[in-house]
Amino acid sequence: MVKELVLIIFIYFVAVILAAFLWAEPYVLLLTYVVLSGAMFSRWHTEKDFIYFFSALVFGSLGELFASYYGAWTYAQPLFVIPVWLPVLWGIAALALMKLAKSLTEKI
């Protein structure tokens, strides 16, 4: 359980640091998030994991598009209202949060 928690927290910090330093290079950031997603799927690859990831990718992005389009917030260098890398980040966040919740609720 501890190793899993450390891995999930590491993934979180990597995703945040990548966004902080690579936001001005959206396609490089997209590529790094795709690689990070691939690494996550090499560890967690059940049908449920894919469903969480791609559901968040789609529905998180739709929510971002809607809210941004109507002026709730804006992004630097959007492709179409939102950055090209943001959908993948939604997937990473959903999968990581699911795994975090599962790890925190497991018995030692």
Secondary structure, 3 states (H helix, E strand, C coil): CHHHHHHHHHHHHHHHHHHHHHCCCHHHHHHHHHHHHHHHHHHCCCHHHHHHHHHHHHHHHHHHHHHHHCCCCCCCCCCCCCCCCHHHHHHHHHHHHHHHHHHHHCCC
